Amino acid sequence: MAAPQGNAALTAANNIQPFFVLHKAAVAAASTVPSSRARRRLDASLPSSPNPKSAKRHRDVDEQDEEGPELYEKLRLEAFHRTWSKIQSTIDEVLRGINLKLFDQVLQWAQESFSAVRAVAKPCHAEVQQPYPLLTDVICSRIPTAFVLTKNAEFVDDITTFRDLAEHLQSNGCHLAKLSATELSVKHAVGGCFRSLLRQLVSDVPDVADVSALASWYCEAENYEQPIIVIIDDLEQCSGDVLGELVMMLSEWVIKVPIFFIMGIATTLDAPKKLLSSEVLQRLEPCKLTLGSPSDRMNALVEAILVKPCAGFCISHEVAMFLRNYFFRHDGTITSFISALKLACSKHFSMEPLSFLCMGALEEDCEEFWCDKFEALPQVIQKYAFGLPSCTSTNNSSSSGSDVVKGLSKLLKLQKDWSSVLLCLYEAGRHDKVQLLDIFCEAVNPDLQTQNTSDVDLFASKMNSENPSGVKSGSGKVFMAQVTNTIRYLPMETLLHVLEVWSTHFKGMSEINDKVKELQSTTIDAGSARTTKEKWTRRSTGNTGNATVPLNEKAAVLLHDVIRKYLVPVECLPFHEIFCFKNVGILQSALIGNPRRMVQLDLLKSQSHLKCSCCGRSGTAVSGSLHDTSIMCNLAQEYGDVINLHDWYISFEGIINSTHSKVKRKSYSSPSKKKSKSTPPEGQAMVQARFCRAVTEMQITGLLRMPSKRRPDLVQRITFGP
């Protein structure tokens, strides 16, 4: 049945296939319709009796070859989005779990403060709607205020914390309003600040914003039984006068309209005394709460996204050391660490051709996923997989798809054992304030594998010495040696707790788990353990007959043996390039690189980024088809630190006019019968306008300094070198 005429017209209007055809024809020859002689040559090149099925099959193969790189690029992009989505959700879950204890404390404080305010007086709706506050005692005019110490040097880490806090309080029925430091500034004053507060609570804000409008909204039935909580996430950046005036105004209405403050403090709890006057501080009922330290949050994040097999993606030793230094160089900012890790993840999936296989770590049947993907790969990419440096070093002559699947599965299994050992190291080291990030950077060091084999005899000889330390100082395992030394001097109850956690981490390693249970079985008698604890003195080397010495030494020996056997860095495993990002140079240049130099390099090599055909074979000569700013930057390389504007303009004008003269000569030598119109040369005014715009763009990007009044004919270069 024929389609209706209206639908046909709509289909024809939405059909964009001709535009795709025109786009493809632009790459081909200039003539789109072949002549009769050319058509005869094409017919002669085809077989006399063509097979339609074989011709279609050849076309499918050609289309598959053309779409191959694009297909795998889409696969890598999809793998990046899935991997980072998993990592980001894990980060959010970890941070929310760390902050949940604080959120519950804030909620309990808000409920107790609301009950205390209602215990003083519970005005009726008519009293609340009266346009003046209740006359109560001065003590009843104090606003409950929770000062939350975040301990963050940068406010960017607090944004997520206070956003989750607002969601947690709002989900439990509290009325929420947030005031930023910009709203609590002298520019907006207390009127603009209070109007912003009303807009977040009241749907219809009156022209004259006062507290009576807020009281009228609060006396409604659905709003009356919950407090109003105002969150100020960055107290130090607020104007003390504006905040003090707001506190003084709202404190008179706290009985009728219970408004509580939550103020974030990044430095010390003495910050309110430095910002607010004594009169304002007397109107606040403070409650001091503390958020977890950045190091605690970093330990939790490292455990969740780098130590445990979260999404398959991992980093090398050099990248880990760079991220560690980058974290401390930015004052322990968690957000900067996460941004750098995301950049490393994106670089890995954009550079490694086989990185899309990382998605197998997120699948239930990873081996089936890898087998299907690897069998569908072209022979070139399969040869690339077996030509990886980690595979060539193992001297493995076989090159089948099953070997790749077995290698990837073994890598994940060894990584799981590696993470279990690392978590056991951290459990013992946390009692000596050892950070997980420091142990992680040592555990991913590929030199650790060679050190483990050479330290066996050294450790055995040190066991009977007077002051055993396990390994030499400076051998690359400083924090691991500190953890091993800490185990020897742990109190009995602490050691029993450590062994209990070890048994949890070693559940998948039956041999090691049995040894841990054997150590636990030696201290079943609680009475003897209590007596041993009373006799034990920390770091006592003279009391060698103490019953805890053998147990501590056995635990240290067990840990050293586990490190030697199972703590295998990922860079020592075959096919680790598929999962592991190792190019620290690209990451460093992207995060700390010189932006002016990168802009200059992009302008000098713009044809390599644009991949145009007009200036690809021009060699060292500057083509006039380049962007004006790129032409100017190339011409600036011929000068020193000072550029003469007149000479610069003459060179620029010569390149622009030479382009039009070449076009004109080509039009004269054209064999076509029809005379093609030659492009007229640029007018002098247009060339000067383009020159001025290019100079301005270079000045904005910081490549040169504009002329001074003393020398208006010269500009100064800022960036040098190719």
C-alpha positions, -999 to +999 in steps of 0.1 A: +000+000+000+014+034-009+023+058+018+002+089+022+014+120+003+020+139+036+042+112+051+062+109+018+069+146+018+079+144+054+103+115+047+118+134+018+124+164+039+141+144+066+162+123+042+198+136+045+214+109+024+223+133-005+244+153+019+265+123+029+270+115-008+282+151-015+305+148+015+321+116+002+324+131-033+345+160-020+375+136-015+372+121-049+381+137-083+366+170-094+344+156-121+315+137-107+300+124-140+325+102-160+327+107-197+318+080-222+355+071-227+361+068-190+329+048-187+342+024-213+375+020-194+355+012-162+334-014-181+365-030-195+381-034-161+351-053-148+348-091-154+327-102-184+301-121-163+301-105-129+285-123-100+262-100-080+268-120-047+306-118-050+305-081-059+283-075-028+307-095-007+337-075-020+318-043-012+311-055+023+348-064+029+358-030+016+333-012+039+345-033+068+381-024+062+372+013+059+351+012+091+376-009+111+396+019+127+364+039+134+348+008+149+376+001+173+378+038+182+341+037+192+348+005+212+376+023+231+354+053+237+326+030+250+351+012+272+364+045+286+329+057+295+320+024+311+352+021+330+352+057+343+315+055+351+323+025+373+353+043+389+332+075+395+303+057+411+328+039+434+344+072+443+310+087+451+300+057+472+332+058+492+331+095+499+294+092+509+302+063+532+330+083+549+308+113+554+277+093+565+288+093+601+291+131+601+258+134+583+240+114+610+256+135+637+244+167+620+209+153+616+208+143+653+220+177+663+193+194+642+166+172+657+178+178+693+180+216+686+145+217+672+132+198+702+150+223+725+135+253+707+100+238+708+105+230+746+109+268+752+077+278+734+055+265+707+036+295+693+003+291+675-002+299+639-017+333+647+014+343+668+037+331+641+020+353+615+023+384+636+049+408+619+071+411+650+091+386+670+081+371+704+095+388+735+114+360+752+145+356+772+179+365+757+190+328+760+161+318+738+173+341+710+204+321+703+205+303+669+218+267+670+249+266+648+270+237+638+306+245+628+319+217+606+357+216+604+366+202+569+404+204+572+407+210+534+431+236+520+410+239+489+372+245+489+367+224+458+367+192+480+339+206+502+314+212+474+305+175+471+304+171+509+279+199+515+259+189+485+255+153+499+248+168+534+220+189+520+205+159+503+208+138+534+190+164+556+164+171+530+156+134+526+149+134+564+123+162+562+144+193+569+139+225+550+171+234+532+187+267+519+222+273+509+241+306+509+274+310+492+302+334+500+293+355+470+258+360+483+271+369+518+293+398+504+292+435+507+279+438+472+247+420+479+243+431+515+219+415+539+189+423+518+201+404+487+213+376+510+179+372+526+161+374+493+182+345+480+172+326+511+135+333+505+137+322+468+149+287+479+120+283+503+090+304+493+076+300+458+062+335+456+087+360+469+072+395+477+087+427+465+097+437+500+115+407+514+113+405+552+111+378+579+073+381+581+070+365+546+091+336+558+070+333+589+038+332+569+053+304+548+064+285+578+031+285+596+016+264+568+007+228+579+032+210+557+061+233+568+055+238+605+069+206+620+104+207+606+133+231+611+149+254+585+186+247+580+208+273+562+241+259+550+271+283+545+298+260+531+327+285+532+326+307+563+361+322+559+352+338+525+320+355+538+317+392+548+317+393+586+294+424+586+268+409+563+268+376+581+266+393+615+236+414+604+218+383+591+224+365+624+212+394+645+180+397+623+171+360+624+180+355+661+149+375+671+126+351+652+142+318+662+113+308+684+087+316+658+108+304+628+134+278+640+163+286+616+196+268+622+230+274+607+256+249+594+289+266+586+319+250+570+353+260+583+385+249+564+412+262+588+405+262+626+375+264+648+387+298+659+377+313+625+343+326+637+360+346+665+382+363+639+353+370+615+323+379+637+319+404+666+314+393+701+278+405+700+270+383+670+288+353+686+265+357+717+235+351+694+249+317+683+246+283+701+277+265+687+282+228+681+316+217+668+318+188+644+349+175+624+350+159+590+375+131+582+410+142+573+421+142+536+446+114+543+418+092+555+397+099+525+427+093+502+433+059+518+398+049+513+398+060+476+431+043+469+418+011+484+386+012+464+398+023+429+435+014+427+441-016+451+409-036+447+399-047+411+373-020+406+371-016+368+402-033+354+421-001+348+454+004+367+485+026+367+522+020+366+548+028+392+559+060+375+523+072+371+515+063+407+545+083+420+535+113+398+499+112+411+512+110+447+534+140+443+507+158+424+483+152+453+507+166+479+518+194+457+481+206+455+477+206+493+461+172+495+432+181+473+411+150+465+395+166+435+429+173+418+439+136+423+406+124+408+409+148+378+445+136+372+434+099+374+406+106+349+430+122+325+453+092+328+423+069+321+413+089+290+448+089+277+451+052+281+420+044+262+429+069+234+464+056+230+463+018+235+446+000+206+436-030+227+423-010+257+387-018+249+394-053+262+393-037+297+356-040+295+360-077+301+368-070+338+332-056+341+316-086+325+303-117+344+320-141+320+352-122+311+368-151+293+339-155+269+340-117+263+377-117+255+374-148+233+347-133+212+364-099+209+399-113+201+386-137+174+369-108+157+401-088+156+421-084+123+453-102+119+473-070+123+459-062+157+463-099+168+500-097+159+502-065+178+489-082+209+516-108+208+542-082+200+537-063+232+569-059+252+555-078+282+548-108+259+581-108+240+600-109+272+584-141+283+596-160+252+562-174+244+561-188+209+524-196+208+501-170+194+465-182+196+434-165+210+432-189+239+467-178+251+455-142+252+424-152+272+444-173+296+470-145+300+443-119+308+425-142+332+458-150+350+466-113+352+433-106+369+438-135+393+473-124+403+461-088+407+434-100+431+461-118+452+483-087+450+455-065+463+449-089+492+485-088+503+486-051+500+455-047+522+471-069+548+502-047+547+481-016+552+461-032+581+494-038+600+509-004+589+480+017+599+489+011+636+522+030+628+505+057+608+516+043+574+495+056+545+481+033+519+492+055+490+528+052+501+526+014+503+508+013+470+536+032+453+561+007+466+540-023+457+536-014+420+574-009+416+585-035+390+619-036+407+602-052+437+601-086+419+639-087+416+643-074+452+621-101+466+643-128+452+675-112+465+661-105+499+652-140+510+686-149+524+690-114+538+657-117+557+666-152+570+700-139+583+684-109+599+658-129+618+684-140+644+702-107+647+697-083+676+677-057+656+660-073+627+646-050+600+639-074+571+655-055+543+682-029+538+673+007+542+672+024+508+664-008+489+631+006+477+609-010+503+610+016+531+574+015+541+571-023+538+601-027+561+584-003+585+553-024+584+573-056+590+590-040+619+557-027+634+543-063+635+571-074+658+561-049+685+524-049+683+505-056+716+488-090+717+452-077+714+462-055+684+480-084+668+450-107+672+428-081+656+453-078+627+453-115+622+415-116+621+415-090+594+442-110+575+420-140+575+393-120+559+416-107+531+431-142+525+398-160+520+406-167+484+441-180+492+436-212+512+472-219+518+479-186+534+446-185+552+454-218+569+487-204+582+469-174+596+444-196+614+473-216+628+487-184+643+453-175+657+449-210+673+481-205+693+464-177+713+429-191+720+433-189+757+421-154+766+436-155+800+471-162+788+467-134+762+457-110+789+487-120+810+510-117+780+497-082+773+505-071+809+540-084+806+547-070+771+566-038+767+568-021+733+601-023+715+617-044+743+647-062+729+660-076+761+630-097+772+634-124+746+617-150+767+583-133+765+556-155+750+546-128+725+580-127+707+575-160+689+540-151+678+550-116+665+580-131+647+559-158+631+535-132+618+564-111+604+579-142+587+545-151+573+540-115+559+575-115+544+568-149+527+535-137+513+551-105+500+578-125+482+554-150+466+522-130+458+531-093+457+538-093+420+536-058+404+513-056+373+542-044+351+558-078+355+528-096+340+521-104+303+495-083+285+496-057+313+498-029+287+461-035+279+451-025+315+480-004+327+487+032+318+524+038+318+531+070+298+538+095+326+553+120+302+520+127+284+502+129+317+528+153+331+527+175+300+489+177+302+488+186+339+519+206+345+530+214+309+537+249+296+505+261+280+521+288+260+546+264+245+518+239+237+498+267+219+529+277+199+536+241+189+500+236+178+502+268+157+535+258+141+522+223+133+486+231+125+487+211+092+495+180+112+464+185+133+441+196+105+454+169+081+447+191+051+460+183+016+467+218+005+499+223+026+509+187+034+536+186+008+548+222+011+578+213+032+593+242+052+575+269+032+546+286+048+513+281+029+489+309+025+460+285+031+469+282+068+451+302+095+463+337+098+475+332+134+494+301+123+511+321+094+520+349+118+535+324+144+556+307+117+569+341+105+577+351+140+603+323+142+625+343+118+629+371+144+646+374+177+630+386+209+618+418+191+597+418+159+594+448+136+557+452+128+563+467+093+586+438+082+562+413+098+532+428+079+552+428+045+560+391+049+524+383+058+510+403+029+534+386+005+522+351+016+486+361+012+491+376-023+512+347-035+483+324-028+460+344-050+487+346-078+490+308-078+453+305-082+453+329-110+481+310-129+462+278-125+431+293-140+451+304-171+466+270-177+433+252-172+424+230-203+387+236-198+370+255-226+350+276-201+371+303-186+372+300-148+369+331-128+402+340-110+400+350-074+407+387-070+436+396-047+428+407-012+424+444-007+450+462+014+424+471+040+413+434+044+449+422+047+456+448+074+424+438+092+435+401+091+470+411+103+456+430+133+433+402+143+461+377+142+484+399+163+456+404+188+450+366+190+487+360+197+487+387+223+456+371+240+472+337+241+503+351+257+527+346+228+538+382+225+536+416+242+520+446+224+540+477+214+549+503+240+546+541+237+583+545+233+586+520+205+552+516+188+567+498+158+580+468+177+564+439+196+582+416+220+581+378+218+574+358+250+577+322+238+608+310+220+620+277+205+602+253+182 
